[in-house]
Amino acid sequence: MTRVSKVRVDGRARDQVTAAVRRAVSMAGDLADLVRPGMLVMVKPNLVAAPPSAEAGACTSPLVCQAVADLVSELGATPVIAESSARGADTEAVLRVMGYEELRQQGYQVVDLKKDKTVRVKIADGNVLREITTFALVTRVDAIISVPVMKTHDQGQATLSLKNLKGLVTDVEKRRIHLEGMFEGTVDLVGHFKPVFAVVDGIIGQEGMGPLMGLPVELGLVLAGRDLVAVDAVASRIMGFEAEEVPITKAAAERGLGTLDPSHIEVVGEPVAAVRRRFIRCEEDHRIDREGITIVHSEGTCTGCRNGLLSSLFDMRAEGTLGRARGFTIVAGPAAIPEGVPPERLVSIGSCGLLEARRLPRFVRGCPPNNVDIVRALSGGV
């Protein structure tokens, strides 16, 4: 049996958040045998990109990371809060919006990994990755604690403690993982870096068009556990997903990196039924505008392509460029190309596409493709 704790947060003040994090960590088995004096421990938040505000639910609260860092310090180890934001995003801008600058002023180590030296490392048992470029600091730490925020994800249904490990590689590698297979590639990173604990910030999460532009959800929870697969499985169920619906959680369990079987997970603290709140899924976000755009996908098209496409249209609407996509037919995944549509009005996305789709002039490779590349194809590029 593995244990996952769930603790309510009675407000957003520092002392309330600190108390909830400490209780959650203690109930989940504590850190004492994982963090020893003299160790260098990375506290890894999810700081995907600069959100509209610190209350948007897109990024991990600095108060949660501060509480975890304090626990590490009390055990005689040195904590370092470190992150590399999404491809093309400015990590320093996220740190400013979210309030991590205040932690720096208080003496906490807060590191923008994108400013660190890079190193090449081998992935011994990767399914899609054999080598990756990571950061020097990542190779020097003795333990990693994943501290994500609870939110939906446009391509992976939910992004939690496992998906959070994707921030440990460079922007070039982030794009390559999308091309080679994001779900399996992320699990390769988890298997290599072996995080020892997870603390999930469910105080303010995000639903709908996550991981950045979703709608805030005030859940008021902190989750914790040693088995990241189990933690993500419990968090997913709270959000209204079956754990098997989240591709990264399912893939990690299949590789023996943890369990998602409820009969093997001891849930302590608040019962799941008492805190469950169905999150609006990406495809249900009422702000998606598909008018004048034909979308074709088959039963075998995964959420990566289906929802990644919708997220790309959402991005174009936000940028004021959605008009360029009107009149296009978009074929997602292994779906047949509809007859009678001129090739110049067709866009195909997904490495799993049929041969005829992959031969189109506007084919976007990836598993799933990155939003940036889908938007480029719909805007006139290839």
FIKEDO-559041 format. One record per residue (C-alpha): residue number from 1; residue in three letters; x, y, z. Coordinates in steps of 0.02 Angstrom, whole numbers. Example, Ala and Ser with C-alpha at 12.3 -4.5 7.8 and 13.67 -1.06 7.14 Angstrom:
+-----+-----+--------+--------+--------+
!   k !   r !     c1 !     c2 !     c3 !
+-----+-----+--------+--------+--------+
!   1 ! Ala !    615 !   -225 !    390 !
!   2 ! Ser !    684 !    -53 !    357 !
+-----+-----+--------+--------+--------+
END
This chain:
+-----+-----+--------+--------+--------+
!   k !   r !     c1 !     c2 !     c3 !
+-----+-----+--------+--------+--------+
!   1 ! Met !      0 !      0 !      0 !
!   2 ! Thr !     56 !    177 !    -37 !
!   3 ! Arg !    -16 !    327 !     52 !
!   4 ! Val !    -86 !    488 !    -20 !
!   5 ! Ser !   -144 !    627 !     95 !
!   6 ! Lys !   -272 !    764 !     63 !
!   7 ! Val !   -285 !    914 !    178 !
!   8 ! Arg !   -400 !   1064 !    169 !
!   9 ! Val !   -324 !   1238 !    170 !
!  10 ! Asp !   -420 !   1359 !    278 !
!  11 ! Gly !   -377 !   1516 !    180 !
!  12 ! Arg !   -232 !   1583 !     79 !
!  13 ! Ala !   -123 !   1666 !    212 !
!  14 ! Arg !     54 !   1601 !    233 !
!  15 ! Asp !     24 !   1521 !    403 !
!  16 ! Gln !   -131 !   1430 !    340 !
!  17 ! Val !    -41 !   1364 !    185 !
!  18 ! Thr !    111 !   1314 !    287 !
!  19 ! Ala !      5 !   1219 !    412 !
!  20 ! Ala !    -86 !   1124 !    274 !
!  21 ! Val !     75 !   1077 !    183 !
!  22 ! Arg !    158 !   1017 !    344 !
!  23 ! Arg !      7 !    912 !    390 !
!  24 ! Ala !     -8 !    838 !    216 !
!  25 ! Val !    176 !    790 !    210 !
!  26 ! Ser !    170 !    715 !    384 !
!  27 ! Met !     14 !    613 !    347 !
!  28 ! Ala !     91 !    547 !    185 !
!  29 ! Gly !    242 !    475 !    274 !
!  30 ! Asp !    355 !    626 !    303 !
!  31 ! Leu !    521 !    668 !    221 !
!  32 ! Ala !    640 !    617 !    361 !
!  33 ! Asp !    704 !    457 !    279 !
!  34 ! Leu !    710 !    536 !    105 !
!  35 ! Val !    799 !    700 !    145 !
!  36 ! Arg !    957 !    690 !    249 !
!  37 ! Pro !   1079 !    820 !    316 !
!  38 ! Gly !   1197 !    889 !    184 !
!  39 ! Met !   1087 !    844 !     35 !
!  40 ! Leu !   1044 !    967 !   -104 !
!  41 ! Val !    857 !    953 !   -138 !
!  42 ! Met !    764 !   1027 !   -286 !
!  43 ! Val !    589 !   1092 !   -252 !
!  44 ! Lys !    512 !   1091 !   -427 !
!  45 ! Pro !    356 !   1200 !   -453 !
!  46 ! Asn !    251 !   1212 !   -611 !
!  47 ! Leu !    282 !   1385 !   -683 !
!  48 ! Val !    225 !   1352 !   -861 !
!  49 ! Ala !    219 !   1534 !   -921 !
!  50 ! Ala !    173 !   1706 !   -856 !
!  51 ! Pro !    -13 !   1693 !   -809 !
!  52 ! Pro !   -139 !   1836 !   -814 !
!  53 ! Ser !   -122 !   1847 !   -624 !
!  54 ! Ala !    -54 !   1752 !   -475 !
!  55 ! Glu !   -233 !   1697 !   -438 !
!  56 ! Ala !   -262 !   1618 !   -611 !
!  57 ! Gly !   -224 !   1441 !   -551 !
!  58 ! Ala !    -94 !   1413 !   -687 !
!  59 ! Cys !     62 !   1408 !   -578 !
!  60 ! Thr !    114 !   1337 !   -411 !
!  61 ! Ser !     94 !   1457 !   -264 !
!  62 ! Pro !    261 !   1516 !   -193 !
!  63 ! Leu !    187 !   1488 !    -19 !
!  64 ! Val !    175 !   1301 !    -53 !
!  65 ! Cys !    355 !   1294 !   -115 !
!  66 ! Gln !    412 !   1397 !     33 !
!  67 ! Ala !    331 !   1276 !    154 !
!  68 ! Val !    414 !   1127 !     68 !
!  69 ! Ala !    583 !   1215 !     66 !
!  70 ! Asp !    568 !   1251 !    252 !
!  71 ! Leu !    536 !   1066 !    288 !
!  72 ! Val !    691 !   1021 !    187 !
!  73 ! Ser !    796 !   1149 !    282 !
!  74 ! Glu !    737 !   1084 !    450 !
!  75 ! Leu !    804 !    913 !    403 !
!  76 ! Gly !    977 !    986 !    376 !
!  77 ! Ala !    972 !    987 !    186 !
!  78 ! Thr !    985 !   1134 !     65 !
!  79 ! Pro !    827 !   1170 !    -37 !
!  80 ! Val !    832 !   1254 !   -207 !
!  81 ! Ile !    671 !   1305 !   -294 !
!  82 ! Ala !    704 !   1284 !   -480 !
!  83 ! Glu !    606 !   1286 !   -643 !
!  84 ! Ser !    623 !   1302 !   -831 !
!  85 ! Ser !    459 !   1370 !   -900 !
!  86 ! Ala !    378 !   1311 !  -1061 !
!  87 ! Arg !    460 !   1323 !  -1231 !
!  88 ! Gly !    483 !   1507 !  -1273 !
!  89 ! Ala !    419 !   1568 !  -1104 !
!  90 ! Asp !    520 !   1685 !   -991 !
!  91 ! Thr !    543 !   1599 !   -823 !
!  92 ! Glu !    594 !   1762 !   -739 !
!  93 ! Ala !    431 !   1843 !   -794 !
!  94 ! Val !    333 !   1700 !   -713 !
!  95 ! Leu !    434 !   1717 !   -553 !
!  96 ! Arg !    390 !   1902 !   -545 !
!  97 ! Val !    203 !   1879 !   -576 !
!  98 ! Met !    188 !   1737 !   -451 !
!  99 ! Gly !    286 !   1820 !   -311 !
! 100 ! Tyr !    441 !   1709 !   -307 !
! 101 ! Glu !    549 !   1868 !   -307 !
! 102 ! Glu !    492 !   1893 !   -127 !
! 103 ! Leu !    563 !   1723 !    -81 !
! 104 ! Arg !    730 !   1774 !   -157 !
! 105 ! Gln !    728 !   1931 !    -52 !
! 106 ! Gln !    700 !   1823 !    102 !
! 107 ! Gly !    855 !   1720 !     63 !
! 108 ! Tyr !    779 !   1568 !    -25 !
! 109 ! Gln !    871 !   1499 !   -177 !
! 110 ! Val !    756 !   1523 !   -326 !
! 111 ! Val !    837 !   1472 !   -491 !
! 112 ! Asp !    788 !   1503 !   -671 !
! 113 ! Leu !    856 !   1344 !   -750 !
! 114 ! Lys !    859 !   1424 !   -921 !
! 115 ! Lys !   1008 !   1527 !   -860 !
! 116 ! Asp !   1102 !   1373 !   -802 !
! 117 ! Lys !   1234 !   1278 !   -899 !
! 118 ! Thr !   1169 !   1130 !   -998 !
! 119 ! Val !   1233 !    953 !  -1000 !
! 120 ! Arg !   1196 !    799 !  -1104 !
! 121 ! Val !   1144 !    642 !  -1011 !
! 122 ! Lys !   1096 !    467 !  -1066 !
! 123 ! Ile !    924 !    391 !  -1029 !
! 124 ! Ala !    957 !    209 !   -988 !
! 125 ! Asp !    783 !    134 !  -1010 !
! 126 ! Gly !    689 !    265 !  -1111 !
! 127 ! Asn !    549 !    215 !  -1227 !
! 128 ! Val !    570 !    365 !  -1344 !
! 129 ! Leu !    719 !    459 !  -1270 !
! 130 ! Arg !    897 !    393 !  -1270 !
! 131 ! Glu !    987 !    555 !  -1225 !
! 132 ! Ile !    927 !    725 !  -1166 !
! 133 ! Thr !    997 !    897 !  -1133 !
! 134 ! Thr !    960 !    951 !   -956 !
! 135 ! Phe !   1034 !   1079 !   -837 !
! 136 ! Ala !   1191 !   1061 !   -731 !
! 137 ! Leu !   1095 !   1094 !   -570 !
! 138 ! Val !    974 !    951 !   -607 !
! 139 ! Thr !   1120 !    829 !   -616 !
! 140 ! Arg !   1193 !    891 !   -450 !
! 141 ! Val !   1040 !    879 !   -337 !
! 142 ! Asp !   1019 !    728 !   -224 !
! 143 ! Ala !    828 !    726 !   -228 !
! 144 ! Ile !    684 !    807 !   -321 !
! 145 ! Ile !    516 !    851 !   -245 !
! 146 ! Ser !    382 !    888 !   -376 !
! 147 ! Val !    264 !   1030 !   -325 !
! 148 ! Pro !    135 !   1053 !   -464 !
! 149 ! Val !    -30 !   1144 !   -466 !
! 150 ! Met !   -191 !   1047 !   -496 !
! 151 ! Lys !   -255 !   1090 !   -670 !
! 152 ! Thr !   -319 !   1024 !   -835 !
! 153 ! His !   -207 !   1009 !   -987 !
! 154 ! Asp !   -258 !   1039 !  -1167 !
! 155 ! Gln !   -169 !    883 !  -1230 !
! 156 ! Gly !   -146 !    770 !  -1080 !
! 157 ! Gln !   -313 !    795 !   -990 !
! 158 ! Ala !   -226 !    842 !   -827 !
! 159 ! Thr !    -52 !    904 !   -782 !
! 160 ! Leu !      8 !    853 !   -610 !
! 161 ! Ser !    167 !    791 !   -524 !
! 162 ! Leu !    228 !    677 !   -665 !
! 163 ! Lys !    203 !    800 !   -808 !
! 164 ! Asn !    293 !    930 !   -702 !
! 165 ! Leu !    459 !    841 !   -736 !
! 166 ! Lys !    457 !    904 !   -917 !
! 167 ! Gly !    522 !   1070 !   -848 !
! 168 ! Leu !    691 !    988 !   -814 !
! 169 ! Val !    746 !    994 !   -997 !
! 170 ! Thr !    789 !   1133 !  -1118 !
! 171 ! Asp !    668 !   1214 !  -1239 !
! 172 ! Val !    744 !   1117 !  -1384 !
! 173 ! Glu !    713 !    955 !  -1290 !
! 174 ! Lys !    536 !   1006 !  -1245 !
! 175 ! Arg !    497 !   1022 !  -1430 !
! 176 ! Arg !    585 !    859 !  -1471 !
! 177 ! Ile !    483 !    768 !  -1339 !
! 178 ! His !    325 !    831 !  -1424 !
! 179 ! Leu !    389 !    766 !  -1591 !
! 180 ! Glu !    444 !    597 !  -1524 !
! 181 ! Gly !    300 !    566 !  -1403 !
! 182 ! Met !    257 !    682 !  -1259 !
! 183 ! Phe !    171 !    555 !  -1147 !
! 184 ! Glu !    303 !    419 !  -1158 !
! 185 ! Gly !    443 !    547 !  -1164 !
! 186 ! Thr !    387 !    628 !  -1003 !
! 187 ! Val !    380 !    457 !   -920 !
! 188 ! Asp !    559 !    429 !   -981 !
! 189 ! Leu !    608 !    586 !   -883 !
! 190 ! Val !    518 !    526 !   -727 !
! 191 ! Gly !    606 !    358 !   -736 !
! 192 ! His !    774 !    443 !   -756 !
! 193 ! Phe !    761 !    583 !   -626 !
! 194 ! Lys !    663 !    479 !   -499 !
! 195 ! Pro !    575 !    614 !   -395 !
! 196 ! Val !    555 !    558 !   -215 !
! 197 ! Phe !    398 !    651 !   -162 !
! 198 ! Ala !    254 !    757 !   -227 !
! 199 ! Val !    157 !    899 !   -147 !
! 200 ! Val !     11 !    957 !   -255 !
! 201 ! Asp !    -51 !   1136 !   -242 !
! 202 ! Gly !   -240 !   1119 !   -255 !
! 203 ! Ile !   -276 !   1285 !   -170 !
! 204 ! Ile !   -320 !   1372 !   -334 !
! 205 ! Gly !   -317 !   1257 !   -485 !
! 206 ! Gln !   -374 !   1277 !   -664 !
! 207 ! Glu !   -506 !   1196 !   -775 !
! 208 ! Gly !   -552 !   1208 !   -958 !
! 209 ! Met !   -414 !   1271 !  -1071 !
! 210 ! Gly !   -268 !   1230 !   -956 !
! 211 ! Pro !   -121 !   1230 !   -929 !
! 212 ! Leu !   -113 !   1420 !   -943 !
! 213 ! Met !   -275 !   1500 !  -1003 !
! 214 ! Gly !   -402 !   1396 !   -909 !
! 215 ! Leu !   -529 !   1454 !   -782 !
! 216 ! Pro !   -478 !   1466 !   -597 !
! 217 ! Val !   -548 !   1336 !   -476 !
! 218 ! Glu !   -539 !   1373 !   -290 !
! 219 ! Leu !   -525 !   1198 !   -218 !
! 220 ! Gly !   -429 !   1235 !    -58 !
! 221 ! Leu !   -330 !   1072 !    -51 !
! 222 ! Val !   -152 !   1009 !    -32 !
! 223 ! Leu !   -109 !    830 !    -81 !
! 224 ! Ala !     52 !    738 !    -42 !
! 225 ! Gly !    133 !    568 !    -65 !
! 226 ! Arg !    290 !    470 !   -107 !
! 227 ! Asp !    218 !    378 !   -257 !
! 228 ! Leu !    191 !    510 !   -392 !
! 229 ! Val !     81 !    395 !   -496 !
! 230 ! Ala !    -34 !    366 !   -346 !
! 231 ! Val !    -37 !    552 !   -304 !
! 232 ! Asp !    -85 !    596 !   -482 !
! 233 ! Ala !   -215 !    457 !   -487 !
! 234 ! Val !   -300 !    525 !   -331 !
! 235 ! Ala !   -289 !    705 !   -393 !
! 236 ! Ser !   -364 !    653 !   -561 !
! 237 ! Arg !   -511 !    570 !   -475 !
! 238 ! Ile !   -542 !    727 !   -373 !
! 239 ! Met !   -547 !    823 !   -538 !
! 240 ! Gly !   -674 !    702 !   -611 !
! 241 ! Phe !   -558 !    598 !   -720 !
! 242 ! Glu !   -524 !    414 !   -706 !
! 243 ! Ala !   -337 !    394 !   -681 !
! 244 ! Glu !   -327 !    290 !   -841 !
! 245 ! Glu !   -392 !    439 !   -941 !
! 246 ! Val !   -232 !    536 !   -906 !
! 247 ! Pro !   -104 !    465 !  -1030 !
! 248 ! Ile !     52 !    506 !   -929 !
! 249 ! Thr !    -16 !    429 !   -769 !
! 250 ! Lys !    -70 !    273 !   -862 !
! 251 ! Ala !     98 !    256 !   -951 !
! 252 ! Ala !    197 !    279 !   -790 !
! 253 ! Ala !     94 !    145 !   -702 !
! 254 ! Glu !    118 !     25 !   -847 !
! 255 ! Arg !    307 !     47 !   -829 !
! 256 ! Gly !    303 !      6 !   -645 !
! 257 ! Leu !    343 !    182 !   -584 !
! 258 ! Gly !    196 !    181 !   -463 !
! 259 ! Thr !     17 !    123 !   -443 !
! 260 ! Leu !   -150 !    195 !   -495 !
! 261 ! Asp !   -250 !     49 !   -426 !
! 262 ! Pro !   -366 !    118 !   -289 !
! 263 ! Ser !   -353 !    -46 !   -193 !
! 264 ! His !   -166 !    -15 !   -172 !
! 265 ! Ile !   -181 !    167 !   -119 !
! 266 ! Glu !   -221 !    218 !     60 !
! 267 ! Val !   -305 !    387 !     52 !
! 268 ! Val !   -290 !    482 !    217 !
! 269 ! Gly !   -367 !    647 !    267 !
! 270 ! Glu !   -516 !    712 !    171 !
! 271 ! Pro !   -612 !    574 !     79 !
! 272 ! Val !   -611 !    589 !   -111 !
! 273 ! Ala !   -801 !    597 !   -115 !
! 274 ! Ala !   -801 !    745 !      4 !
! 275 ! Val !   -686 !    852 !   -103 !
! 276 ! Arg !   -722 !    789 !   -279 !
! 277 ! Arg !   -764 !    927 !   -400 !
! 278 ! Arg !   -779 !    887 !   -586 !
! 279 ! Phe !   -663 !   1003 !   -682 !
! 280 ! Ile !   -723 !   1068 !   -851 !
! 281 ! Arg !   -621 !    978 !   -983 !
! 282 ! Cys !   -526 !   1066 !  -1120 !
! 283 ! Glu !   -651 !   1022 !  -1256 !
! 284 ! Glu !   -794 !   1086 !  -1147 !
! 285 ! Asp !   -725 !   1262 !  -1128 !
! 286 ! His !   -861 !   1377 !  -1193 !
! 287 ! Arg !   -733 !   1502 !  -1258 !
! 288 ! Ile !   -676 !   1389 !  -1401 !
! 289 ! Asp !   -727 !   1461 !  -1571 !
! 290 ! Arg !   -738 !   1332 !  -1712 !
! 291 ! Glu !   -852 !   1429 !  -1829 !
! 292 ! Gly !   -805 !   1405 !  -2011 !
! 293 ! Ile !   -675 !   1272 !  -1971 !
! 294 ! Thr !   -703 !   1088 !  -2010 !
! 295 ! Ile !   -621 !    965 !  -1892 !
! 296 ! Val !   -605 !    783 !  -1940 !
! 297 ! His !   -545 !    648 !  -1822 !
! 298 ! Ser !   -570 !    462 !  -1802 !
! 299 ! Glu !   -618 !    358 !  -1652 !
! 300 ! Gly !   -433 !    319 !  -1629 !
! 301 ! Thr !   -378 !    501 !  -1617 !
! 302 ! Cys !   -310 !    533 !  -1443 !
! 303 ! Thr !   -339 !    686 !  -1336 !
! 304 ! Gly !   -166 !    750 !  -1381 !
! 305 ! Cys !   -215 !    789 !  -1560 !
! 306 ! Arg !   -400 !    824 !  -1530 !
! 307 ! Asn !   -379 !    943 !  -1386 !
! 308 ! Gly !   -212 !   1013 !  -1443 !
! 309 ! Leu !   -301 !   1072 !  -1600 !
! 310 ! Leu !   -438 !   1156 !  -1499 !
! 311 ! Ser !   -307 !   1237 !  -1390 !
! 312 ! Ser !   -219 !   1304 !  -1544 !
! 313 ! Leu !   -380 !   1383 !  -1606 !
! 314 ! Phe !   -401 !   1458 !  -1433 !
! 315 ! Asp !   -225 !   1531 !  -1445 !
! 316 ! Met !   -264 !   1605 !  -1617 !
! 317 ! Arg !   -422 !   1685 !  -1551 !
! 318 ! Ala !   -323 !   1764 !  -1408 !
! 319 ! Glu !   -195 !   1828 !  -1533 !
! 320 ! Gly !   -329 !   1896 !  -1650 !
! 321 ! Thr !   -274 !   1782 !  -1793 !
! 322 ! Leu !   -415 !   1653 !  -1792 !
! 323 ! Gly !   -485 !   1722 !  -1955 !
! 324 ! Arg !   -339 !   1642 !  -2046 !
! 325 ! Ala !   -404 !   1470 !  -1997 !
! 326 ! Arg !   -581 !   1498 !  -2061 !
! 327 ! Gly !   -618 !   1389 !  -2212 !
! 328 ! Phe !   -487 !   1258 !  -2169 !
! 329 ! Thr !   -520 !   1073 !  -2144 !
! 330 ! Ile !   -408 !   1001 !  -2010 !
! 331 ! Val !   -377 !    814 !  -2003 !
! 332 ! Ala !   -321 !    758 !  -1830 !
! 333 ! Gly !   -236 !    591 !  -1801 !
! 334 ! Pro !   -271 !    434 !  -1903 !
! 335 ! Ala !   -427 !    499 !  -1993 !
! 336 ! Ala !   -461 !    488 !  -2179 !
! 337 ! Ile !   -448 !    646 !  -2283 !
! 338 ! Pro !   -624 !    700 !  -2336 !
! 339 ! Glu !   -657 !    702 !  -2523 !
! 340 ! Gly !   -677 !    863 !  -2620 !
! 341 ! Val !   -570 !    976 !  -2509 !
! 342 ! Pro !   -429 !   1067 !  -2603 !
! 343 ! Pro !   -257 !   1021 !  -2534 !
! 344 ! Glu !   -219 !   1205 !  -2501 !
! 345 ! Arg !   -366 !   1209 !  -2378 !
! 346 ! Leu !   -311 !   1054 !  -2283 !
! 347 ! Val !   -203 !   1041 !  -2127 !
! 348 ! Ser !   -155 !    872 !  -2054 !
! 349 ! Ile !    -88 !    853 !  -1877 !
! 350 ! Gly !    -11 !    708 !  -1783 !
! 351 ! Ser !    128 !    583 !  -1820 !
! 352 ! Cys !     -3 !    444 !  -1813 !
! 353 ! Gly !    -91 !    516 !  -1968 !
! 354 ! Leu !   -122 !    408 !  -2120 !
! 355 ! Leu !      9 !    412 !  -2257 !
! 356 ! Glu !    -97 !    522 !  -2370 !
! 357 ! Ala !   -119 !    647 !  -2229 !
! 358 ! Arg !     67 !    650 !  -2189 !
! 359 ! Arg !    103 !    691 !  -2371 !
! 360 ! Leu !      0 !    850 !  -2369 !
! 361 ! Pro !     95 !   1015 !  -2389 !
! 362 ! Arg !     27 !   1072 !  -2220 !
! 363 ! Phe !     68 !    923 !  -2110 !
! 364 ! Val !    114 !    954 !  -1928 !
! 365 ! Arg !    219 !    814 !  -1853 !
! 366 ! Gly !    215 !    773 !  -1668 !
! 367 ! Cys !    140 !    659 !  -1536 !
! 368 ! Pro !     51 !    769 !  -1499 !
! 369 ! Pro !    106 !    918 !  -1604 !
! 370 ! Asn !    152 !   1078 !  -1514 !
! 371 ! Asn !     25 !   1219 !  -1521 !
! 372 ! Val !    155 !   1336 !  -1596 !
! 373 ! Asp !    176 !   1222 !  -1746 !
! 374 ! Ile !    -11 !   1198 !  -1772 !
! 375 ! Val !    -40 !   1386 !  -1767 !
! 376 ! Arg !    101 !   1412 !  -1892 !
! 377 ! Ala !     22 !   1289 !  -2014 !
! 378 ! Leu !   -150 !   1371 !  -1999 !
! 379 ! Ser !    -73 !   1543 !  -2020 !
! 380 ! Gly !     13 !   1506 !  -2183 !
! 381 ! Gly !    175 !   1421 !  -2132 !
! 382 ! Val !    220 !   1237 !  -2136 !
+-----+-----+--------+--------+--------+
END
